[in-house]
Amino acid sequence: MKIDLYQQSGAKKGTIDVNTSLFSVPVNDELMRLALIRQLANGRQANATVKKRGEVRGGGKKPWRQKGTGRARFGSSRNPIWRGGGIVFGPTNERNYTKQMPKKARRAALFSGLSQKAADNAVFALDKYEVAQPKTKVFADLLKKLPVERSLLIVTAESNEMLEKSANNMPNVKVIAVEYLNLHDLLKYEKVMFLETALKKAEEHFLN
């Protein structure tokens, strides 16, 4: 399989072969759905919490005596049915949203996402990005020459400080190292751009 290859000047250089095991596998929508749910759930924090009956301040004294008043018996004003009382079955910060999924299934879902992007002509490559110092203007000029309309995910072989700082202030652009490539980012961004060295690194990391 081939994808378009661009130069740092923005001109199209030609095409480059990519591994069909990554970019041309049958797309499994259900597996992608499960993998995305897992990723979002594992990133979720249990911040919502309320106080139970035993945690609300006050209520130590019995509101009125047990018998003889004609009213219902109560042992504490912190009872859940009273205003200001504790909450029953409310959210707690001890809840665990973590979901598990086999590694092979996660990889298969990622390959499905890459293949879907490739089938939609939303994947291309850049031969290199080399600058003396990070400049947002230089990167913005390059972005105008690339086939990008809304958003772009850039995949590098390793941490690229120059590229990361150049793209840091650009809206709808994200730079990520290939080992952190994930399904959520693939689906979130319209186009995916691999540096040429990242394509080889992807084969080594995901297939070997």
Buried (B, 14 or more C-beta within 10 A) or exposed (E): BEBBBBBBEEEEBEEBEBBEBBBBBEBBEEBBEBBBEBBEEEEEEEEEBBBBBEEBEEBEEEBEEEEEEEEEEBEBBBBEEBEEBBBEEEEEEEEEEEBEBEEEBBBBBBBBBBBBBBEEEBBBBBBEBEBEEBEEEBBBEBBEBBEBEEBBBBBBBEEBEBBBBBBEEBEEBBBBBBEEBBBEBBEEBBBBBBBBBBBBBBBEBBEE
